[in-house]
Every structure is written in C-alpha cells, then in structure tokens.
Amino acid sequence: MMRGIYAVMVLDLKRFWLDRARLIAGLAQPLLYLFVLGAGLGASSRLGGGDYQRYIFPGVLGLSLLFTATFAAITIVFDRQIGFFKAVLVAPVPRAAIALGKIGAGAAQAFVQGLIVLPFAPLAGVPLGFGETVELIGAMLLAAVTFSAVGVAFASRFSSTTVFPIVSNAVLLPMFFLSGALYPLASTPQWMQMAAHCDPVAYAVDLMRGALLGRFFFPVWLSLTVLAGVIAVLVAASVRVFNRGEDDSALGATKFNWRR
C-alpha cells in the first residue's frame, strides 16, 4: 500500500518539477492579490482592523494552496484522455493507493507553492515568529491536503481537460470569495456567515489567520473537525470512483455530457 502511494506521488511530483513554468505562473496570482489588490483597497479602507495587506496575507496563502492543489489533479483528467490512466488502474497496487498518492502529490505541490509565498510575509507587514510559523505550517499542511482531496474528487469524475478547469473555477471561486480571505467574516451579512460555515476553505483560511494574527472566527476544534471530516469523505468518494475503473456510466460522463 505505502509503496503504491509513494510511486504515484513520485510520478506526479516529477511531472510538476519538469513543468516549472506552472510553478512560476502559480506564484503570480497570489502576489497580485497581495500587493496590487491589497495596496489598492488598503489605501482606501481599514478592512480587518489594521493594515489590509497584513490582514489578507493568510487569505493569499489560502488562494495559492487552493488553486495549486486543485488543479494538480488535472493530471488525472489528462491521463484519462490519452488512455494512460487505464495503465495506472491495472498496476498491481490497490486503487486506494492511487487515490491517496494523487491527493498526497497535489498536497505536496500546493505546500511547496505556499512555502514560496511565505517569505513575502515581512513585505506585507506580517512578522513571523517561531511559534507562529510552526502553527502556520501545520495549518497549511492540513489545508493543502483538504484542497488536494477536493481536486482529486472532482477530477476523478471528468474526462475532458477543457471542461474540468471551467467547472472547477465555477465551484472554487465562490468557495474562495465566501471564505473571508479578503474581508472579515464577522462584518458580513448573516447569509454569508451561514454560507461560510459550509465552506471548507473558510475553515482553512481561519486557521492560518489565527496562527499568524491570533484572530479566529470559528473555534479551532470546529475547524480541525470539519477539515478532517471533509478529507475523509472526499478520500472515500475518490477511492469509490477509482474502484469502478473506466466505466463511463460510473463517472457520469455520458449523463452530464462532460466529455469533449
């Protein structure tokens, strides 16, 4: 089991390393949010009760982790499209190892991307003490695994590299904007706060913000419980789809016209 997980992770991480343009491009979006949007809005508002760039830094980390982890799973869709995924499924490893390896690889890619953003914290006015850094890294790891599980659960049901990014963005962008990454949830309307309680991204961002700034919207135990539950449910869902193999009716491709 562990050897299978390791083999799948190594395969995907080698792909990630060879595609360094994606690593560089993935750094641009969070930095634009942090220094362009942050400077623009921070000049005219006091959102977060202090320096705006400092306040949104955990949210920018969440943005980097979310999109890197989720779109790392597009390799599943690409492999299915060219037929390579069938070779992966017939390999002498448990299907659960394939799912866990894909989730682990996506989480590792997102975590590396988050570590690249982390040195920009002092430029945003965020001091990084030893204790805060340790807590933040723990929150980042949990967030990366959660977001990677979301990506694999989505990608396991798609077979078109054209449709997957469109549908993913349609789901991920509302999750990000409802998470309180760019504004304090405590100041939002009641319906947005209720929506945030159903958004795993909100719990992950809240843990990272609490680690850095000491401000929590959700109780820590609730955030940890929800994220652990989301990971468990999505891992089980991914393993179930992988166990079905390449049956189109199981993927839902025919019913929902997700094939190109």
Contacts in CASP RR format, 6 or more apart in sequence:
PFRMAT RR
TARGET T0000
AUTHOR 0000-0000-0000
METHOD contacts of the structure
MODEL  1
MMRGIYAVMVLDLKRFWLDRARLIAGLAQPLLYLFVLGAGLGASSRLGGG
DYQRYIFPGVLGLSLLFTATFAAITIVFDRQIGFFKAVLVAPVPRAAIAL
GKIGAGAAQAFVQGLIVLPFAPLAGVPLGFGETVELIGAMLLAAVTFSAV
GVAFASRFSSTTVFPIVSNAVLLPMFFLSGALYPLASTPQWMQMAAHCDP
VAYAVDLMRGALLGRFFFPVWLSLTVLAGVIAVLVAASVRVFNRGEDDSA
LGATKFNWRR
1 93 0 8 1.000
1 94 0 8 1.000
1 96 0 8 1.000
1 97 0 8 1.000
2 97 0 8 1.000
3 93 0 8 1.000
4 93 0 8 1.000
4 94 0 8 1.000
4 97 0 8 1.000
4 98 0 8 1.000
4 101 0 8 1.000
5 97 0 8 1.000
5 100 0 8 1.000
5 101 0 8 1.000
5 104 0 8 1.000
6 101 0 8 1.000
7 93 0 8 1.000
8 88 0 8 1.000
8 93 0 8 1.000
8 97 0 8 1.000
8 98 0 8 1.000
8 100 0 8 1.000
8 101 0 8 1.000
8 102 0 8 1.000
8 105 0 8 1.000
9 101 0 8 1.000
9 104 0 8 1.000
9 105 0 8 1.000
9 108 0 8 1.000
11 105 0 8 1.000
12 72 0 8 1.000
12 75 0 8 1.000
12 101 0 8 1.000
12 102 0 8 1.000
12 105 0 8 1.000
12 106 0 8 1.000
12 109 0 8 1.000
13 105 0 8 1.000
13 108 0 8 1.000
13 109 0 8 1.000
15 75 0 8 1.000
16 22 0 8 1.000
16 23 0 8 1.000
16 72 0 8 1.000
16 105 0 8 1.000
16 109 0 8 1.000
23 112 0 8 1.000
23 113 0 8 1.000
23 116 0 8 1.000
26 64 0 8 1.000
26 67 0 8 1.000
26 68 0 8 1.000
26 113 0 8 1.000
27 64 0 8 1.000
27 113 0 8 1.000
27 116 0 8 1.000
27 117 0 8 1.000
29 63 0 8 1.000
29 64 0 8 1.000
29 67 0 8 1.000
30 60 0 8 1.000
30 61 0 8 1.000
30 63 0 8 1.000
30 64 0 8 1.000
30 117 0 8 1.000
31 60 0 8 1.000
31 117 0 8 1.000
31 120 0 8 1.000
33 56 0 8 1.000
33 60 0 8 1.000
33 63 0 8 1.000
33 182 0 8 1.000
34 53 0 8 1.000
34 56 0 8 1.000
34 57 0 8 1.000
34 60 0 8 1.000
34 120 0 8 1.000
34 124 0 8 1.000
35 53 0 8 1.000
35 123 0 8 1.000
35 124 0 8 1.000
37 56 0 8 1.000
37 182 0 8 1.000
38 52 0 8 1.000
38 53 0 8 1.000
38 56 0 8 1.000
39 53 0 8 1.000
41 47 0 8 1.000
41 52 0 8 1.000
42 51 0 8 1.000
42 52 0 8 1.000
42 53 0 8 1.000
45 52 0 8 1.000
46 52 0 8 1.000
47 55 0 8 1.000
47 182 0 8 1.000
47 183 0 8 1.000
47 184 0 8 1.000
47 187 0 8 1.000
48 55 0 8 1.000
48 183 0 8 1.000
48 184 0 8 1.000
49 55 0 8 1.000
49 184 0 8 1.000
51 124 0 8 1.000
51 125 0 8 1.000
53 124 0 8 1.000
53 125 0 8 1.000
54 124 0 8 1.000
54 125 0 8 1.000
54 126 0 8 1.000
54 213 0 8 1.000
55 184 0 8 1.000
55 209 0 8 1.000
55 213 0 8 1.000
56 181 0 8 1.000
56 182 0 8 1.000
57 121 0 8 1.000
57 124 0 8 1.000
57 125 0 8 1.000
57 126 0 8 1.000
57 212 0 8 1.000
58 136 0 8 1.000
58 181 0 8 1.000
58 205 0 8 1.000
58 208 0 8 1.000
58 209 0 8 1.000
58 210 0 8 1.000
58 211 0 8 1.000
58 212 0 8 1.000
58 213 0 8 1.000
59 179 0 8 1.000
59 180 0 8 1.000
59 181 0 8 1.000
59 182 0 8 1.000
59 205 0 8 1.000
59 208 0 8 1.000
59 209 0 8 1.000
60 117 0 8 1.000
60 181 0 8 1.000
61 114 0 8 1.000
61 117 0 8 1.000
61 118 0 8 1.000
61 136 0 8 1.000
61 140 0 8 1.000
61 208 0 8 1.000
62 143 0 8 1.000
62 176 0 8 1.000
62 179 0 8 1.000
62 181 0 8 1.000
62 201 0 8 1.000
62 204 0 8 1.000
62 205 0 8 1.000
62 208 0 8 1.000
63 176 0 8 1.000
63 181 0 8 1.000
64 110 0 8 1.000
64 113 0 8 1.000
64 114 0 8 1.000
64 117 0 8 1.000
65 110 0 8 1.000
65 111 0 8 1.000
65 113 0 8 1.000
65 114 0 8 1.000
65 140 0 8 1.000
65 143 0 8 1.000
65 144 0 8 1.000
65 147 0 8 1.000
65 204 0 8 1.000
66 110 0 8 1.000
66 143 0 8 1.000
66 147 0 8 1.000
66 172 0 8 1.000
66 175 0 8 1.000
66 176 0 8 1.000
66 201 0 8 1.000
67 172 0 8 1.000
68 106 0 8 1.000
68 109 0 8 1.000
68 110 0 8 1.000
68 113 0 8 1.000
68 114 0 8 1.000
69 106 0 8 1.000
69 107 0 8 1.000
69 109 0 8 1.000
69 110 0 8 1.000
69 144 0 8 1.000
69 147 0 8 1.000
69 148 0 8 1.000
69 150 0 8 1.000
69 151 0 8 1.000
70 147 0 8 1.000
70 148 0 8 1.000
70 150 0 8 1.000
70 151 0 8 1.000
70 154 0 8 1.000
70 168 0 8 1.000
70 172 0 8 1.000
71 151 0 8 1.000
71 165 0 8 1.000
71 168 0 8 1.000
72 105 0 8 1.000
72 106 0 8 1.000
72 109 0 8 1.000
72 110 0 8 1.000
72 148 0 8 1.000
72 151 0 8 1.000
73 102 0 8 1.000
73 106 0 8 1.000
73 148 0 8 1.000
73 151 0 8 1.000
73 152 0 8 1.000
73 154 0 8 1.000
73 155 0 8 1.000
73 156 0 8 1.000
74 155 0 8 1.000
74 161 0 8 1.000
74 164 0 8 1.000
74 165 0 8 1.000
75 102 0 8 1.000
76 85 0 8 1.000
76 102 0 8 1.000
76 152 0 8 1.000
76 155 0 8 1.000
76 156 0 8 1.000
76 158 0 8 1.000
77 155 0 8 1.000
77 158 0 8 1.000
77 159 0 8 1.000
77 160 0 8 1.000
77 161 0 8 1.000
77 164 0 8 1.000
78 161 0 8 1.000
79 85 0 8 1.000
79 88 0 8 1.000
80 158 0 8 1.000
80 159 0 8 1.000
80 246 0 8 1.000
81 159 0 8 1.000
81 160 0 8 1.000
81 161 0 8 1.000
85 246 0 8 1.000
86 246 0 8 1.000
88 98 0 8 1.000
89 95 0 8 1.000
89 98 0 8 1.000
89 242 0 8 1.000
89 245 0 8 1.000
89 246 0 8 1.000
91 98 0 8 1.000
95 239 0 8 1.000
95 242 0 8 1.000
95 243 0 8 1.000
95 245 0 8 1.000
96 239 0 8 1.000
96 242 0 8 1.000
98 242 0 8 1.000
99 152 0 8 1.000
99 156 0 8 1.000
99 235 0 8 1.000
99 238 0 8 1.000
99 239 0 8 1.000
99 242 0 8 1.000
100 235 0 8 1.000
102 148 0 8 1.000
102 152 0 8 1.000
102 238 0 8 1.000
103 145 0 8 1.000
103 148 0 8 1.000
103 149 0 8 1.000
103 152 0 8 1.000
103 235 0 8 1.000
103 238 0 8 1.000
104 145 0 8 1.000
104 148 0 8 1.000
105 148 0 8 1.000
106 144 0 8 1.000
106 148 0 8 1.000
106 152 0 8 1.000
107 141 0 8 1.000
107 144 0 8 1.000
107 145 0 8 1.000
107 147 0 8 1.000
107 148 0 8 1.000
108 144 0 8 1.000
110 144 0 8 1.000
110 147 0 8 1.000
110 148 0 8 1.000
111 140 0 8 1.000
111 141 0 8 1.000
111 144 0 8 1.000
114 140 0 8 1.000
118 128 0 8 1.000
118 136 0 8 1.000
121 127 0 8 1.000
121 128 0 8 1.000
121 212 0 8 1.000
122 128 0 8 1.000
126 212 0 8 1.000
126 213 0 8 1.000
128 136 0 8 1.000
128 212 0 8 1.000
132 211 0 8 1.000
132 212 0 8 1.000
135 210 0 8 1.000
135 211 0 8 1.000
136 208 0 8 1.000
136 211 0 8 1.000
136 212 0 8 1.000
138 211 0 8 1.000
139 204 0 8 1.000
139 207 0 8 1.000
139 208 0 8 1.000
139 211 0 8 1.000
140 208 0 8 1.000
142 204 0 8 1.000
142 207 0 8 1.000
142 224 0 8 1.000
142 227 0 8 1.000
143 204 0 8 1.000
143 205 0 8 1.000
143 207 0 8 1.000
143 208 0 8 1.000
143 227 0 8 1.000
145 231 0 8 1.000
146 200 0 8 1.000
146 204 0 8 1.000
146 227 0 8 1.000
146 230 0 8 1.000
146 231 0 8 1.000
147 201 0 8 1.000
147 204 0 8 1.000
149 230 0 8 1.000
149 231 0 8 1.000
149 234 0 8 1.000
149 235 0 8 1.000
149 238 0 8 1.000
150 200 0 8 1.000
150 230 0 8 1.000
150 234 0 8 1.000
151 168 0 8 1.000
152 234 0 8 1.000
152 238 0 8 1.000
153 234 0 8 1.000
153 237 0 8 1.000
153 238 0 8 1.000
154 164 0 8 1.000
154 167 0 8 1.000
154 168 0 8 1.000
154 171 0 8 1.000
155 164 0 8 1.000
156 237 0 8 1.000
156 238 0 8 1.000
156 241 0 8 1.000
156 242 0 8 1.000
156 251 0 8 1.000
157 241 0 8 1.000
157 251 0 8 1.000
157 252 0 8 1.000
157 253 0 8 1.000
157 258 0 8 1.000
158 164 0 8 1.000
158 167 0 8 1.000
158 251 0 8 1.000
158 253 0 8 1.000
158 258 0 8 1.000
159 248 0 8 1.000
159 251 0 8 1.000
159 253 0 8 1.000
159 258 0 8 1.000
159 259 0 8 1.000
160 258 0 8 1.000
160 259 0 8 1.000
160 260 0 8 1.000
162 260 0 8 1.000
163 258 0 8 1.000
163 260 0 8 1.000
167 258 0 8 1.000
175 199 0 8 1.000
175 200 0 8 1.000
175 201 0 8 1.000
176 201 0 8 1.000
178 192 0 8 1.000
178 195 0 8 1.000
178 196 0 8 1.000
178 199 0 8 1.000
178 201 0 8 1.000
178 202 0 8 1.000
179 196 0 8 1.000
179 199 0 8 1.000
179 201 0 8 1.000
179 202 0 8 1.000
179 204 0 8 1.000
179 205 0 8 1.000
180 188 0 8 1.000
180 196 0 8 1.000
180 202 0 8 1.000
180 205 0 8 1.000
181 201 0 8 1.000
181 205 0 8 1.000
184 217 0 8 1.000
185 192 0 8 1.000
185 193 0 8 1.000
185 196 0 8 1.000
185 202 0 8 1.000
185 206 0 8 1.000
185 217 0 8 1.000
186 193 0 8 1.000
186 217 0 8 1.000
188 196 0 8 1.000
196 202 0 8 1.000
196 217 0 8 1.000
197 218 0 8 1.000
200 226 0 8 1.000
200 227 0 8 1.000
200 230 0 8 1.000
202 217 0 8 1.000
202 218 0 8 1.000
203 218 0 8 1.000
203 222 0 8 1.000
203 223 0 8 1.000
203 226 0 8 1.000
203 227 0 8 1.000
204 223 0 8 1.000
204 227 0 8 1.000
206 216 0 8 1.000
206 217 0 8 1.000
206 218 0 8 1.000
206 223 0 8 1.000
207 216 0 8 1.000
207 220 0 8 1.000
207 223 0 8 1.000
207 224 0 8 1.000
207 227 0 8 1.000
209 215 0 8 1.000
209 216 0 8 1.000
210 216 0 8 1.000
216 223 0 8 1.000
241 250 0 8 1.000
241 251 0 8 1.000
244 250 0 8 1.000
244 251 0 8 1.000
248 254 0 8 1.000
248 259 0 8 1.000
249 255 0 8 1.000
251 258 0 8 1.000
252 258 0 8 1.000
253 259 0 8 1.000
END
